[in-house]
């Protein structure tokens, strides 16, 4: 997916789940981490070499899940929904990265269990009309869920 789609889909999903703008902003910042770690393909000397490494270890969920586990373990006993809410900011960033990986799994393959073994489906090519239609469908579905079940 393009970065803009990652930002919109992640932002809408997190805001729908939390109704918290700070957590949403953190998740949106995290939504570009996997691609940022891969580097800019326009600056790569060899695009195809960059492409062969794209969606590798940076798109592997394990490091992001590890950070979440460490933060939540360190926060045991804290009121993570109240005064100690700031403690959830790094978790929101990592959730954004995990949503990025999930979003990429619907337009290509990403590692799941091991960094070298990729799974996924290709519902649409990156940057296509169908990608943006998919993003719009997620936004509308989240809005519909909020109307039906939201506060």
N, C-alpha and C positions, 0 to 999 in steps of 0.2 A: 504494500500500500504506500501511497504517497504520504508525506508527513502531515499534510493538512487533514487527510482522512483519519490518520491515527489520532491527531489532536481532537478532532470533533467527536469521533466515536468514543474515545476514552473519556473525554470531558463529560459527555452526555451520560454515559454509563455510571461514572463515579458520582456525578451530581444527583442522578436519579436514585442511587443507592444511599447517599449520605446527606443530601441537601446541605452540604458544607462547601462553600466556595474555596476555602483555604485548602482542604483536602483535594478538591477538584483541580485546583491550580498545580498542586504538587504532583498529582497523578498525570496531568497533562505534560508537566516537565519531564516526568519519567517515561512518558510515551515515546520519546525520541532517543532515549539512552541506547537501546540496542543498535540502532543505525549509526549513532554518533561514535560508538565504540568501533564500528567497522571502518570509519573514516569516510572522507568525501570521494566518491568515485571520479569526480571531475579533476581531482588533484592527483589521482593515482597515475603512475607512469604507464602501467599496463592495465587497462580496464578489465580485460578478461581474467587476469590474475586476481584483481580485486573481486570480481564477480564470483570467482570460484570459492573465495573465502567468505563471501557475504552470507548471512544467516547461518553462521557457524557457532562458535562458542558464545558469541555475544547474544545469540538468540536462544541459548540453552536456559531453561527455567531454573535450574538448580542453584546458581549463585544468587539469584534474586529471592528465591524461597529461603535460602540460608540466611540472608540479611534480615528478612522478615522474622524468621525464627529467633535470631539473636536479639533483635530489638524487642520482640514480644516477651522473650524470656527475661530480658533485663528489666522490662516494665511490669513484671508480675507484682501484684499488690497495689499498683498505681490505678488511679481512676482515669482510664484511657478515654472515657467519654466526657470527662469534666475538666477540672483544673489542670490535670496532667495531659490534656489533649495534644499538646505540642509534641508529645512523644510519638504520636501516630503519623507525624509528617514524613519521616523516612519510610514508613510502611506504605504510605500513599504513593510515594515516588516509585517504590518497587512494584506496587500494584499496577502503576502505569506502564512499567516495563513489561510486566507479565501480560497485560492486555495487548500491548504491541505485538508480542510473540503470538498470542492467540489470533489476533487480527491477521498477521502474516500467514498463519496456517490455513487461512481460507483463500489465499491467493498464491500459494506456493508451499514449499516444504520447510520445516524448521526442526531442530533437534528436540527430542522429548526426554528419553531416558539417558542417552549418551550423546555427547556433542557431535559425533560423526554420523549418527543414524537419524535421518530426517524423515518426518511424516507430515502429511497435510493434503489438502485438496486445492485444486486450482479452479475456483468458481469464476474468476475473471482475471484478465491481465492487469498489471499495475498501471495506473493512470488512465484506465479505460472509463467509458461512460458507465459500464456495469459496476466499477468500483465505487463511483460516486452515488449510483443508485443504491448500492448495498449500504453505504454510509447513511443515506437518507432513510432507508428502511429501518436501520437500527435506531435512528433518532425518533422516527415516528412510532416504532414499537415501544421504546422507552417512555415516550410521552403518553402513549395509550395505557401502558402499565401504570404509570403515575396517576392518570385520571381514574382508573379503575380501583387501584389499591392504595394510592397515596393519601397523605394527610391533607 
